[in-house]
Amino acid sequence: MSESEPLLSNQQQQSQQQQQQQQSQQYQSDPYYDDDGYSIYSENTIRKKKLLKHLLSALGLLITIPIIYYLIIFLPNLAPPAADIPPLVKVDSIPIYLHPLHKPIKKDDFTQDELVDEEDNDEFDQFEDQFEDINFINEAYPSKYSDGESPFKPIPDFDTYSYLDSTTKLFSKHVKDYGINLKKNKKSKRLILIGDIHGSLKPLHKLLNKINYNLKSSNDHIIMLGDFISKGKNSIGVLDWAIANNIDCVLGNHEIEVLKRYGQFHGLPKLTFKRKINSNDTDTDDVIDDYEYEIEEISINEQYDLDDEMRLAKQLSPEHIGYLSTCSLIKKLGPVPHLTNKKYTKYLKFPSNGIAVHGGLIWNVEHLYDQIPETVVSVRNLLPPDFTIPTEDPHIKGSEPWFFHWNLKQSKDVESLLNDTTTIKPPFVFGNKVYYGHDAKHGLKLKEYTTGLDSGCVYGGQLSAEIIWAEVEDKSRIQYKRLLAQVNC
């Protein structure tokens, strides 16, 4: 070994000692290293992460516990209690009749006393026998028109109209001619039919104001033609208003859907309708409890998610369910105006039977009690080739609107009846006229035996109403009249 090797070794040792001293000084001055020269950065990070994790866990518990309490304990206590849905009424009649009215009397007009004297003459007494009754029809039918009216006119102040004296012969003849049941029904000035409201409470109040409807002291009878809830902003408000003011109604497809969801949410049985056992019974106006009924179920083929109608169903109180349960599927209205010309401005001298539904009726089903509930609330078109199968989709090729075939059938039936006057006897009410909603695409649709009143309010269109009343004309007869009213939504 050379002499220089021990020297180099000593120098290397001295150099290593100097480096260790420098590192030791560095470690002592650097907080991220411990006394042994190990980094403490990772340990601090781990410690901080653990602390942050504990803080987040504590915060999560603070947030989660109140939410669980709200959902499991607090919220169920706020939800309205469940109410059973009784069997719904399939066909019902309105509890009123339209008592004939006099316009405000002017100086040159006749008075009620003059009307009574007029009715005492022999000419009027002749109407009491059947021969003159048939001549009344024959005289009315060829000319068809008695006076002119615009579909839209300023609404008169019906508070100034007076009732015809019920002791007059004109009133007695009117009751006989049109089969009015005075014992069952109370008198009313106006019948008001309102198209699809869809929770649009403000437009509804706007419409009522336009037609001079007095909420506190009204002699009017209002019927909502279904779909008065759902889609709009204030379905609960519309329900509360209807309950507070004893408003009449028919069921629409959206009422049915909400009731289905209500039943699912509360674990209730299927929806059912009361249906007469003897379907061959003519659809008379006898008291509903005088018949025996069988139960007709509405199918529920799906489980409903948390959609808008389910959210609405969860808000319904027993009072709301009680009100919806009073809405029938089909409502018989009694005599209503009969108009024939395309402009919908001319009256026949005799009225038609009025029927209120939401969707429509199938023309070849003879009795109202045999109409299928799902069809009545949803039909828009009929499928070829026979046009007896309903569909809600109006875009199916070859399908035609249900009201086209309804009008065709009614026109043929009435024409045949009037050509055989030997069979005519009171009541002199011909044809069945249907008032309906559900079809916003067609909008306001005026036909001889159908009137569509869904003008798309919830879509920014209009809210429409038909006003019907009976009025004394020419001192010797009574005419059923009507006016349309609309407001922008």
C-alpha positions as CSV (number, residue, x, y, z in Angstrom):
1,M,0.0,0.0,0.0
2,S,1.3,3.5,-0.9
3,E,1.9,6.1,1.7
4,S,-0.8,8.3,0.2
5,E,-3.7,6.0,0.9
6,P,-3.9,6.6,4.6
7,L,-3.8,10.3,3.9
8,L,-6.8,10.0,1.5
9,S,-8.7,7.9,3.9
10,N,-8.3,10.5,6.7
11,Q,-9.4,13.2,4.3
12,Q,-12.5,11.3,3.4
13,Q,-13.3,10.7,7.0
14,Q,-12.9,14.4,7.8
15,S,-15.1,15.3,4.8
16,Q,-17.9,12.9,5.9
17,Q,-17.8,14.4,9.4
18,Q,-18.1,17.9,8.1
19,Q,-21.1,16.9,5.9
20,Q,-22.8,15.2,8.9
21,Q,-22.3,18.4,11.0
22,Q,-23.8,20.5,8.3
23,Q,-26.8,18.2,7.9
24,S,-27.3,18.2,11.7
25,Q,-27.3,22.0,11.8
26,Q,-29.8,22.0,8.8
27,Y,-32.1,19.6,10.6
28,Q,-32.1,21.6,13.8
29,S,-33.0,24.8,11.9
30,D,-35.6,23.1,9.6
31,P,-39.0,22.4,11.3
32,Y,-39.9,19.7,8.8
33,Y,-37.2,17.3,10.1
34,D,-36.9,15.7,13.5
35,D,-33.6,15.2,15.5
36,D,-32.8,12.1,13.7
37,G,-33.1,13.8,10.3
38,Y,-36.5,12.2,9.3
39,S,-39.1,14.4,7.6
40,I,-42.2,15.2,9.6
41,Y,-44.1,16.7,6.7
42,S,-46.0,13.6,5.8
43,E,-47.0,13.0,9.4
44,N,-48.4,16.5,9.7
45,T,-50.4,16.0,6.5
46,I,-51.8,12.7,7.8
47,R,-52.7,14.3,11.1
48,K,-54.4,17.2,9.4
49,K,-56.3,14.8,7.0
50,K,-57.5,12.8,10.0
51,L,-58.7,16.0,11.7
52,L,-60.5,17.2,8.6
53,K,-62.1,13.8,8.2
54,H,-63.4,13.9,11.8
55,L,-64.7,17.4,11.2
56,L,-66.5,16.4,8.0
57,S,-68.0,13.4,9.7
58,A,-69.3,15.5,12.5
59,L,-70.7,18.1,10.0
60,G,-72.4,15.3,8.1
61,L,-74.1,14.0,11.2
62,L,-75.2,17.5,12.1
63,I,-76.9,17.8,8.6
64,T,-78.1,14.2,8.2
65,I,-79.8,13.8,11.6
66,P,-82.2,16.8,11.1
67,I,-83.0,15.6,7.6
68,I,-83.8,12.1,8.8
69,Y,-86.0,13.6,11.5
70,Y,-87.8,15.9,9.0
71,L,-88.5,13.1,6.6
72,I,-89.4,10.3,9.0
73,I,-91.0,12.1,11.9
74,F,-91.9,15.8,11.2
75,L,-93.0,15.6,7.5
76,P,-95.5,12.6,8.0
77,N,-97.1,14.5,10.8
78,L,-97.7,17.5,8.4
79,A,-99.1,15.4,5.5
80,P,-102.9,15.3,5.4
81,P,-104.5,12.1,6.8
82,A,-105.8,9.6,4.3
83,A,-109.4,9.3,3.3
84,D,-111.2,6.5,1.6
85,I,-112.4,7.1,-1.9
86,P,-116.0,5.9,-2.2
87,P,-117.4,4.4,-5.4
88,L,-117.7,7.3,-7.9
89,V,-121.0,8.2,-9.6
90,K,-121.1,7.4,-13.3
91,V,-124.2,9.3,-14.3
92,D,-125.9,12.1,-12.4
93,S,-128.2,15.0,-13.0
94,I,-127.9,18.6,-12.0
95,P,-130.0,19.5,-9.0
96,I,-131.5,22.6,-10.7
97,Y,-133.8,23.7,-13.5
98,L,-133.6,26.9,-15.5
99,H,-136.6,29.0,-14.5
100,P,-137.8,31.2,-17.3
101,L,-136.7,34.8,-17.0
102,H,-138.1,38.2,-18.1
103,K,-135.8,40.9,-19.3
104,P,-135.9,44.2,-17.5
105,I,-139.4,45.7,-18.2
106,K,-139.6,48.9,-20.2
107,K,-142.6,51.2,-20.6
108,D,-143.7,49.7,-23.8
109,D,-143.2,46.1,-22.7
110,F,-145.9,43.8,-21.4
111,T,-146.2,43.2,-17.7
112,Q,-146.6,39.9,-15.8
113,D,-150.3,40.8,-15.3
114,E,-150.8,41.2,-19.0
115,L,-149.0,37.9,-19.5
116,V,-151.5,36.1,-17.2
117,D,-154.4,37.7,-19.0
118,E,-153.0,36.7,-22.4
119,E,-152.8,33.2,-21.3
120,D,-156.4,33.0,-20.4
121,N,-157.6,33.3,-24.0
122,D,-158.8,30.3,-26.1
123,E,-155.8,30.4,-28.4
124,F,-153.4,29.5,-25.6
125,D,-155.6,26.9,-24.2
126,Q,-155.5,25.0,-27.4
127,F,-151.9,24.1,-26.7
128,E,-153.1,21.8,-24.0
129,D,-154.2,19.1,-26.4
130,Q,-151.9,16.8,-28.3
131,F,-152.9,17.9,-31.8
132,E,-151.8,21.5,-31.2
133,D,-148.6,20.2,-29.5
134,I,-147.7,18.4,-32.7
135,N,-148.5,21.5,-34.8
136,F,-146.2,23.4,-32.6
137,I,-143.4,21.1,-33.6
138,N,-144.3,21.1,-37.3
139,E,-144.5,24.9,-37.3
140,A,-141.0,25.1,-35.7
141,Y,-139.1,22.6,-37.8
142,P,-139.4,23.8,-41.4
143,S,-138.2,27.4,-40.6
144,K,-135.7,26.1,-37.9
145,Y,-134.7,29.6,-36.8
146,S,-136.5,31.9,-34.3
147,D,-134.1,34.7,-33.7
148,G,-130.4,35.7,-34.1
149,E,-127.7,35.8,-31.5
150,S,-123.9,36.3,-31.8
151,P,-121.8,33.7,-30.1
152,F,-120.0,36.5,-28.3
153,K,-121.9,39.5,-26.9
154,P,-121.7,41.7,-23.8
155,I,-123.0,39.7,-20.8
156,P,-126.3,41.2,-19.7
157,D,-126.9,42.0,-16.0
158,F,-129.0,39.0,-15.0
159,D,-129.6,40.5,-11.6
160,T,-132.2,42.8,-13.3
161,Y,-134.0,39.8,-14.9
162,S,-137.0,38.6,-13.0
163,Y,-138.4,35.1,-12.7
164,L,-141.6,34.2,-14.6
165,D,-144.6,33.8,-12.3
166,S,-144.9,30.1,-11.7
167,T,-148.7,30.3,-11.4
168,T,-149.1,31.3,-15.1
169,K,-150.3,28.9,-17.7
170,L,-147.2,29.7,-19.8
171,F,-145.0,28.3,-17.0
172,S,-147.2,25.2,-16.6
173,K,-147.0,24.5,-20.3
174,H,-143.3,25.0,-20.3
175,V,-142.8,22.5,-17.5
176,K,-145.0,19.9,-19.3
177,D,-143.4,20.5,-22.7
178,Y,-139.8,20.0,-21.5
179,G,-140.4,17.4,-18.7
180,I,-139.1,19.6,-15.9
181,N,-139.2,18.0,-12.4
182,L,-140.1,20.8,-10.0
183,K,-140.2,18.6,-6.9
184,K,-136.6,17.3,-7.4
185,N,-134.9,20.5,-8.6
186,K,-134.6,24.1,-7.4
187,K,-134.9,27.0,-9.7
188,S,-131.8,28.8,-11.1
189,K,-131.2,31.7,-13.4
190,R,-128.2,30.5,-15.3
191,L,-126.2,27.3,-16.0
192,I,-122.5,28.1,-16.5
193,L,-120.2,25.5,-18.1
194,I,-116.5,26.1,-17.8
195,G,-113.8,24.4,-19.9
196,D,-110.5,23.0,-18.7
197,I,-109.2,25.2,-15.8
198,H,-106.0,23.2,-15.0
199,G,-105.3,25.0,-11.7
200,S,-105.4,28.4,-13.3
201,L,-107.1,30.2,-10.4
202,K,-106.5,33.8,-11.5
203,P,-108.0,33.4,-15.0
204,L,-110.9,31.7,-13.4
205,H,-111.6,34.7,-11.2
206,K,-111.2,36.9,-14.2
207,L,-113.8,34.9,-16.1
208,L,-116.2,34.9,-13.2
209,N,-115.9,38.7,-13.0
210,K,-116.6,39.0,-16.7
211,I,-119.8,37.0,-16.5
212,N,-121.0,38.9,-13.4
213,Y,-121.0,35.9,-11.2
214,N,-121.8,36.9,-7.6
215,L,-119.9,34.5,-5.3
216,K,-122.0,35.4,-2.2
217,S,-125.5,35.5,-3.5
218,S,-125.7,33.7,-6.8
219,N,-128.6,32.2,-8.6
220,D,-126.2,30.4,-11.0
221,H,-125.2,26.8,-11.2
222,I,-121.6,26.3,-12.3
223,I,-120.2,23.0,-13.7
224,M,-116.5,22.5,-14.3
225,L,-116.0,20.2,-17.3
226,G,-113.1,18.2,-15.8
227,D,-109.3,18.8,-15.7
228,F,-109.8,21.7,-13.3
229,I,-106.7,20.5,-11.4
230,S,-103.1,19.6,-12.5
231,K,-100.6,21.3,-14.8
232,G,-101.4,24.8,-13.6
233,K,-100.0,26.9,-10.7
234,N,-102.8,26.6,-8.1
235,S,-104.8,23.4,-8.2
236,I,-105.3,23.4,-4.5
237,G,-106.7,27.0,-4.8
238,V,-109.2,25.9,-7.4
239,L,-110.3,23.0,-5.2
240,D,-110.7,25.2,-2.2
241,W,-112.7,27.7,-4.2
242,A,-115.0,25.0,-5.6
243,I,-115.6,23.5,-2.1
244,A,-116.3,26.9,-0.6
245,N,-118.8,27.9,-3.3
246,N,-120.5,24.5,-3.8
247,I,-119.4,24.2,-7.5
248,D,-120.6,21.3,-9.5
249,C,-118.2,19.2,-11.6
250,V,-117.5,16.2,-13.9
251,L,-114.4,14.2,-13.7
252,G,-111.6,14.6,-16.2
253,N,-108.6,12.4,-17.0
254,H,-106.3,14.4,-14.7
255,E,-108.7,14.1,-11.7
256,I,-108.8,10.3,-12.4
257,E,-105.0,10.2,-12.6
258,V,-104.5,12.2,-9.3
259,L,-107.0,9.9,-7.5
260,K,-105.1,6.9,-8.8
261,R,-101.9,8.3,-7.3
262,Y,-103.6,9.2,-4.1
263,G,-104.8,5.6,-3.8
264,Q,-101.3,4.2,-4.4
265,F,-99.7,6.7,-2.0
266,H,-102.2,5.8,0.8
267,G,-102.5,2.1,0.0
268,L,-106.2,2.3,-1.0
269,P,-108.1,-0.1,-3.3
270,K,-108.7,0.6,-7.0
271,L,-111.1,3.3,-8.1
272,T,-114.6,2.2,-8.8
273,F,-117.8,3.5,-10.3
274,K,-121.4,2.8,-9.4
275,R,-123.2,1.4,-12.5
276,K,-126.9,0.5,-12.8
277,I,-127.4,-3.3,-12.9
278,N,-130.2,-3.0,-15.4
279,S,-128.4,-1.3,-18.3
280,N,-131.6,-1.5,-20.5
281,D,-133.2,1.0,-18.2
282,T,-133.7,4.3,-20.0
283,D,-131.4,7.0,-18.6
284,T,-134.1,8.7,-16.5
285,D,-133.7,11.3,-13.9
286,D,-134.9,9.2,-11.0
287,V,-133.2,9.5,-7.6
288,I,-129.9,7.6,-7.7
289,D,-130.6,5.7,-4.5
290,D,-133.8,4.1,-6.0
291,Y,-131.6,1.8,-8.1
292,E,-129.4,-1.2,-7.3
293,Y,-125.9,-0.8,-8.5
294,E,-122.9,-2.9,-9.4
295,I,-119.3,-1.8,-9.0
296,E,-117.2,-1.1,-12.1
297,E,-113.5,-0.9,-11.5
298,I,-110.9,1.3,-13.2
299,S,-107.8,-0.5,-14.0
300,I,-104.4,0.6,-12.5
301,N,-101.7,-1.0,-14.5
302,E,-98.6,0.9,-13.3
303,Q,-96.8,2.2,-10.3
304,Y,-96.6,5.9,-10.3
305,D,-93.3,7.8,-9.7
306,L,-92.9,11.1,-8.0
307,D,-94.3,13.2,-10.9
308,D,-96.3,16.4,-10.6
309,E,-99.6,14.6,-10.2
310,M,-98.2,12.5,-7.4
311,R,-97.0,15.6,-5.7
312,L,-100.5,17.1,-6.0
313,A,-102.0,13.8,-4.7
314,K,-99.9,14.0,-1.6
315,Q,-101.3,17.5,-0.8
316,L,-104.9,16.4,-0.9
317,S,-106.9,16.6,2.3
318,P,-109.9,14.4,3.2
319,E,-112.1,17.5,2.3
320,H,-110.5,17.6,-1.2
321,I,-111.1,13.9,-1.7
322,G,-114.7,14.2,-0.4
323,Y,-115.3,17.0,-3.0
324,L,-113.7,15.0,-5.9
325,S,-115.9,12.1,-5.0
326,T,-119.0,14.1,-5.7
327,C,-117.9,14.7,-9.3
328,S,-119.7,12.4,-11.6
329,L,-118.4,11.0,-14.9
330,I,-121.4,12.2,-16.9
331,K,-123.8,14.9,-16.0
332,K,-127.3,15.3,-17.4
333,L,-128.2,19.0,-17.8
334,G,-131.9,19.0,-18.9
335,P,-133.0,21.2,-21.9
336,V,-130.3,23.3,-23.6
337,P,-130.4,25.6,-26.6
338,H,-130.5,24.0,-30.1
339,L,-128.6,25.9,-32.8
340,T,-128.1,24.7,-36.3
341,N,-126.5,27.3,-38.7
342,K,-122.7,27.2,-39.2
343,K,-122.3,30.6,-37.6
344,Y,-123.9,29.2,-34.5
345,T,-126.3,32.2,-34.2
346,K,-129.8,30.8,-34.9
347,Y,-132.1,28.9,-32.5
348,L,-134.6,26.2,-33.1
349,K,-137.8,26.7,-31.2
350,F,-137.3,23.4,-29.3
351,P,-134.3,22.5,-27.2
352,S,-132.0,19.4,-27.0
353,N,-131.1,17.3,-24.0
354,G,-127.8,18.5,-22.5
355,I,-125.0,16.2,-21.4
356,A,-121.7,17.3,-19.8
357,V,-118.6,15.2,-20.0
358,H,-114.8,15.8,-20.1
359,G,-113.6,13.9,-23.1
360,G,-116.6,12.7,-25.1
361,L,-119.1,9.9,-25.8
362,I,-119.2,7.0,-28.3
363,W,-122.0,7.5,-30.8
364,N,-123.2,3.9,-31.0
365,V,-123.5,3.2,-27.2
366,E,-127.2,3.6,-26.5
367,H,-127.3,4.2,-22.8
368,L,-125.1,6.6,-20.8
369,Y,-124.5,4.0,-18.1
370,D,-122.8,1.7,-20.7
371,Q,-120.2,4.3,-21.7
372,I,-116.7,3.2,-20.5
373,P,-115.1,5.5,-17.9
374,E,-111.6,5.6,-19.4
375,T,-113.2,6.5,-22.8
376,V,-115.4,9.2,-21.5
377,V,-112.5,11.1,-19.9
378,S,-109.9,10.6,-22.7
379,V,-111.4,10.0,-26.1
380,R,-110.5,12.4,-28.9
381,N,-110.8,10.4,-32.1
382,L,-112.4,7.1,-33.4
383,L,-110.5,4.5,-35.4
384,P,-111.5,3.3,-38.8
385,P,-113.2,1.4,-40.4
386,D,-116.3,1.4,-38.1
387,F,-115.3,4.5,-36.0
388,T,-116.5,2.8,-32.8
389,I,-113.0,2.2,-31.2
390,P,-111.8,5.3,-29.2
391,T,-108.3,6.7,-29.2
392,E,-106.7,9.6,-27.3
393,D,-104.2,10.1,-30.2
394,P,-105.7,12.4,-32.9
395,H,-102.7,11.8,-35.1
396,I,-103.5,8.2,-36.0
397,K,-104.0,8.0,-39.8
398,G,-107.6,7.6,-40.8
399,S,-109.0,8.4,-37.4
400,E,-111.8,11.0,-37.1
401,P,-113.0,13.2,-34.2
402,W,-115.6,11.6,-32.0
403,F,-117.9,14.6,-32.2
404,F,-118.1,14.3,-36.0
405,H,-119.8,10.9,-35.7
406,W,-121.9,12.0,-32.7
407,N,-123.3,15.0,-34.6
408,L,-124.0,12.7,-37.7
409,K,-125.9,10.2,-35.6
410,Q,-127.9,12.8,-33.7
411,S,-128.9,14.6,-36.8
412,K,-130.2,11.4,-38.4
413,D,-132.1,10.4,-35.3
414,V,-133.8,13.9,-34.9
415,E,-134.6,14.1,-38.6
416,S,-136.3,10.7,-38.5
417,L,-138.2,11.6,-35.4
418,L,-139.5,14.9,-36.7
419,N,-140.6,13.3,-40.0
420,D,-142.9,10.9,-38.0
421,T,-145.0,13.4,-35.9
422,T,-147.5,10.7,-35.0
423,T,-145.0,9.5,-32.3
424,I,-144.2,12.9,-30.9
425,K,-145.5,13.8,-27.4
426,P,-144.1,15.8,-24.5
427,P,-141.4,16.4,-23.5
428,F,-140.5,18.3,-26.8
429,V,-136.7,17.9,-26.4
430,F,-134.9,16.5,-29.4
431,G,-131.3,15.2,-29.8
432,N,-128.5,14.9,-27.2
433,K,-126.1,17.8,-27.1
434,V,-122.7,17.2,-25.4
435,Y,-120.6,19.8,-23.7
436,Y,-117.0,18.7,-23.3
437,G,-113.4,19.8,-22.8
438,H,-110.1,17.9,-23.1
439,D,-109.3,18.9,-26.7
440,A,-107.2,22.1,-26.6
441,K,-105.9,21.4,-30.1
442,H,-109.3,21.9,-31.6
443,G,-110.0,24.8,-29.1
444,L,-113.5,26.3,-29.0
445,K,-115.6,23.9,-31.2
446,L,-119.2,24.8,-31.9
447,K,-121.4,22.1,-33.5
448,E,-125.2,21.4,-33.6
449,Y,-125.0,18.6,-31.0
450,T,-121.6,19.3,-29.4
451,T,-119.7,22.2,-27.9
452,G,-116.0,22.0,-27.1
453,L,-114.9,24.4,-24.4
454,D,-111.2,23.6,-23.9
455,S,-109.4,26.6,-25.4
456,G,-106.0,25.9,-23.9
457,C,-105.9,28.2,-20.9
458,V,-102.9,26.5,-19.2
459,Y,-100.9,26.9,-22.4
460,G,-101.5,30.6,-22.6
461,G,-104.8,30.5,-24.6
462,Q,-108.2,31.4,-23.2
463,L,-110.6,30.1,-20.5
464,S,-114.1,29.6,-22.0
465,A,-117.5,29.3,-20.6
466,E,-121.0,28.7,-22.0
467,I,-123.9,30.5,-20.3
468,I,-127.4,29.0,-20.7
469,W,-130.7,30.3,-19.5
470,A,-134.5,30.3,-20.4
471,E,-136.2,33.5,-21.4
472,V,-139.8,34.5,-22.2
473,E,-140.2,35.6,-25.8
474,D,-143.2,37.1,-27.6
475,K,-145.3,36.9,-24.5
476,S,-146.4,33.4,-25.6
477,R,-143.4,31.1,-25.5
478,I,-140.1,30.4,-23.8
479,Q,-136.7,30.1,-25.6
480,Y,-133.6,28.5,-24.2
481,K,-130.7,30.8,-24.9
482,R,-126.9,30.9,-24.6
483,L,-123.8,33.1,-24.8
484,L,-120.1,32.4,-24.9
485,A,-117.6,34.1,-22.7
486,Q,-113.8,34.0,-22.8
487,V,-110.8,35.6,-21.1
488,N,-107.1,35.5,-21.9
489,C,-104.9,33.4,-19.6
